[in-house]
Amino acid sequence: MDWGRPAERIDAFLETRGLNRILAHQHGDLTATIEAGASLADVNTALARYGQWLPLDPAFADRATIGGLLATNDYGPLRHRYGTPRDLVIGVQLATADGTLAKAGGQVVKNVAGYDLGKLVTGSFGSLAVIISATFKLSPLPTSSKTLAVTVENDARLGEIVKQMMASQLEPLAFELRSAKASRYEIIIRFASLPAVVDAQIGQARALLGPLAPAIDVIDGDAEQALWRDHHARMWSARGAIVRVSWLPATITPAVGELKRIGPEIELLGRAALGAGLLRIDADTDTQARVIARLRQSTFFGNIVVLRGSDALKAAVDVWGSMGDREPLLASLKRALDPHNTLNAGRGPL
């Protein structure tokens, strides 16, 4: 609720947690239609009985709702393999500001029914319409999982590891980069599939990365689950402004070098091969504002969006940043779907 610009005025809250059912589950087609108020955790518990899941893992997966995931297009490490909510949604039911119910898409993966409203409202932060339900592509649950933890000694080695992994035939479930102590970085790579496939991929990855990293650990079982729980909570468990950023994977070496020059108060966590992740800025408000301004001027980073920040920070910098030549298009969408500026007014991004 605290993402986006501070609200200038609130007349009412609309909560959809009462809409919490799985309306349809087409087991053979690997699709499910789910109401917006259902939690991701409850949905995946139900789908697991059939050996399937909705492969999304935002930081707050234990309490994130289906509607909230679509509204924010939030994602975690599984984006490396499965994409974002926008990539998985194939149908949606919406209520517009005047009470009209609208449907788009369908319950099968291959359909061309109407405008793609599902992708339109994904990431709109509730500013275009209220999400009632959505249909998603599902995936089979993997039966085995292991993770490689790689310590990287310098920025050049970091760039080479990302390059080698991207050029390989390996298919990790997650490929994560994060800050470590003493200006180092860590890479954690998760493989999940059938046991024999996982072991083969782990062996190939160790052979590929061994010459580039002095320490590679294989983690499985309870230790692996603990590692990923810590990884998900890492950014949000400490104070500081949190910023969503993107970069080109090929420029990861100069990008992390620039972060070090900006200051030691920045921690990075993200998808190494996709160039998307989070920065936490542990500093006072003025320093946070200066860091965000510098990131927005950088040639290595783009799409700088403030997720968590104090009211003072949000008064000093715009949460969303410049929309550039997209602004007229976004404004016209807002006028078409919410002409009286009823929904999430002023909080953005529309």
Secondary structure, DSSP 8 states (H G I E B T S, - for coil): ---SS--S--S-----TT---EEEEETTTTEEEEETTSBHHHHHHHHHTTTEE-----TTTTT-BHHHHHHHT---TTHHHH--HHHHEEEEEEE-TTS-EEEEE-SSSS---S--HHHHHTTSTTSS-EEEEEEEE-EE--SEEEEEEEEE-SHHHHHHHHHHHHHSS---SEEEEEE-STT-EEEEEEEEESHHHHHHHHHHHHHHHGGG-SEEEEE-HHHHHHHHHHHHHTTTTS-SEEEEEEE-GGGHHHHHHHHHHH-TTEEEEEETTTTEEEEEE-S-HHHHHHHHHHHHH-SSEEEEEEEE--HHHHHHS-SS---GGGHHHHHHHHHHH-TT--TTTTTS--
